[in-house]
């Protein structure tokens, strides 16, 4: 039984790594396909999560919810899930679009590493505190993962103002999405560098870099990373729990939720 559990855990980790590597590779090789997949994952997961959240929030805000509570909850949840899916798809597209292959490969590697860290955190919270990975990950994991991703990217060297000005003035009349995205990334990095320089006059340089990571636009990518961390974590849990469900259900011929004989009311 212990050996089966160990093998199951190993299989789950291997599958998680393979899925994360596949998603990061998709973003690196086909940004548009990655953006579409991200939007679909965000909408599917978000619709389920938002319906549950809004259903419980309505009685908190309104004393007279009425019999239309479920309809209202689904409409509000669908609107929020659709908006977040559009934002997630756009952020995912801008994250992997560009013309600098070295930078894009670095982004893909960091994306995979941070996603794996998020999935591992969800696993630990689930085992130690009984956290539901999908719920906690969807609503609470985006910010810390976004800061971690932003902090890793803060070490990427920013271009000089002269280079940025040259790129802006030499843009074609109808620039491609790749060129626009690369320019936006360059501007983001330069802005982050300026913020860190200003904060360095107040804090220690290392603390200033950490504080700058909180203020960076790169934090928005945390929502996309959290989506995949949640999806991968849930798939890993399904693999780990496969042999346990039938075993629990077959004990003494009882269902998994029924109490043992003598304790039934």
JOCOR-V181794 format. One record per helix or strand of 3 or more residues. SS is the DSSP state (alpha for helix, beta for strand). FROM is the first residue (numbers start at 1). LEN is the number of residues. Records with the same first field share a line. If there is no record, write none. Layout:
BEGIN
SS->FROM-LEN, FROM-LEN
END
This chain:
BEGIN
alpha->2-28, 31-31, 69-28, 101-29, 133-21, 161-9, 177-24, 205-11, 217-37
END
